Amino acid sequence: VPCPWCAPSEGYASKYFRWTEDVPQARIVKGLERWGGISLPVHEVRVVEKGRGGWAATVEVVYGPNRRTKRLPGIHFRSVAGLRSHRIDTIQRQADGSFRITGGGWGHGVGMCQVGAIQMGLRGATESDIVRFYYPGAVLARMY
């Protein structure tokens, strides 16, 4: 569920609510070795499909002298590029050939927001309240 407590306007957001990372071409080439490899130069990196919640589902890399393309899941591109999450908002090629990537969050994009859980707890919510908020429809049951 969207977290109503972690936006910067609330005054206690995570410093990773929004982030910017400059990713050199060499990091992308090195990271893609295990995905079949690519060659320099990297001309373009773009999100070609977004999933539920705005997370990058598929990323395409345009590379090499013949401008070939390689597609991979956004979550794998996150690892390749060394990003905090695969919530990618913009990708801009810089004058030095690197890619400035802006995004948000720190994690896999599903589940409980740590900042929100803390804020709920400070406002008196119980552990059960917090779990039920972030996992609507979940049934909590004693197993012992």
C-alpha positions in Angstrom: 0.0 0.0 0.0 1.2 3.6 -0.5 2.7 4.9 2.7 1.2 8.2 3.9 4.0 8.8 6.4 7.2 8.7 4.4 6.8 11.7 2.0 9.4 14.5 2.6 6.5 16.9 3.2 5.8 15.0 6.4 9.2 16.0 7.8 10.4 12.6 8.8 10.9 10.8 5.5 13.8 8.5 4.8 16.7 10.2 3.1 16.2 7.6 0.4 12.6 8.6 -0.4 14.1 10.2 -3.5 17.7 9.6 -4.7 20.1 10.3 -7.6 22.9 8.0 -8.8 25.5 8.7 -11.5 26.2 5.3 -13.2 29.3 5.0 -15.4 29.0 3.0 -18.6 31.8 0.7 -17.3 29.6 -0.3 -14.3 26.7 -1.2 -16.7 29.0 -3.2 -19.0 30.7 -5.1 -16.1 27.3 -5.8 -14.4 25.8 -7.2 -17.6 28.6 -9.8 -18.1 26.5 -12.4 -16.4 23.5 -11.5 -18.6 25.3 -12.4 -21.8 27.5 -9.3 -21.9 27.4 -6.0 -23.9 30.1 -3.8 -25.4 30.9 -0.1 -25.1 29.7 2.4 -25.9 26.4 2.4 -24.0 24.2 4.8 -26.0 21.0 4.7 -24.1 19.3 3.1 -21.0 15.5 3.3 -20.8 12.7 1.9 -18.8 10.4 0.2 -21.4 7.8 -1.2 -19.1 6.7 -0.2 -15.6 5.0 -2.5 -13.2 2.4 -1.9 -10.6 3.4 1.0 -8.3 5.7 2.5 -10.9 8.6 0.1 -10.5 10.7 -0.6 -13.6 9.6 -3.9 -14.9 11.8 -4.0 -17.9 14.9 -2.0 -18.8 16.5 -1.8 -22.2 20.2 -1.0 -22.8 21.3 0.2 -26.3 24.9 -0.5 -26.8 27.9 -1.1 -29.2 28.8 0.2 -32.6 25.7 -1.4 -34.1 23.3 -0.1 -31.5 22.2 -3.5 -30.3 19.7 -3.8 -27.5 19.5 -5.9 -24.4 16.4 -6.1 -22.2 16.4 -7.3 -18.6 14.1 -7.2 -15.6 14.2 -3.9 -13.7 15.1 -5.7 -10.5 18.2 -7.1 -12.2 19.1 -3.7 -13.7 19.0 -2.4 -10.1 21.8 -4.8 -9.2 23.8 -4.2 -12.4 23.7 -0.4 -11.9 24.2 -0.5 -8.1 20.9 1.3 -7.4 19.0 1.5 -4.1 15.8 0.2 -5.8 14.3 -0.4 -9.2 11.9 2.5 -8.7 13.4 4.5 -11.5 11.9 7.9 -12.4 14.4 9.3 -15.0 17.5 8.2 -16.8 19.6 11.0 -18.5 22.8 10.5 -20.3 25.5 13.0 -19.1 28.2 14.8 -21.1 30.8 12.4 -19.7 28.8 9.3 -21.0 27.6 8.3 -17.6 23.8 8.0 -16.8 22.2 10.1 -14.1 19.4 8.0 -12.7 16.8 9.3 -10.3 14.4 7.2 -8.4 12.9 6.5 -5.0 12.9 4.1 -2.1 15.4 1.6 -0.9 14.3 -2.0 -1.3 12.2 -4.3 -3.3 9.1 -2.1 -3.5 6.7 -4.4 -1.7 5.9 -4.9 1.9 6.2 -2.7 4.9 7.7 0.8 4.9 10.1 1.0 7.8 9.7 4.8 8.1 5.9 4.4 8.1 5.9 1.6 10.6 8.0 3.7 13.0 5.6 6.7 12.6 2.6 4.4 13.2 4.2 3.0 16.3 5.0 6.5 17.6 1.3 7.3 17.2 0.2 4.3 19.3 -0.4 1.7 16.6 0.2 -1.9 17.7 2.3 -4.4 15.8 -1.0 -6.0 14.6 -2.3 -2.6 13.4 0.9 -2.0 11.5 0.9 -5.4 9.8 -2.8 -5.1 8.9 -2.2 -1.7 7.4 0.7 -2.8 5.1 -0.8 -6.2 4.3 -4.5 -5.6 3.8 -6.5 -8.8 3.9 -3.9 -10.7 5.9 -5.2 -12.8 8.7 -3.2 -12.8 11.8 -3.5 -16.0 13.8 -1.7 -17.5 16.8 0.1 -20.6 15.6 1.1 -22.1 19.0 
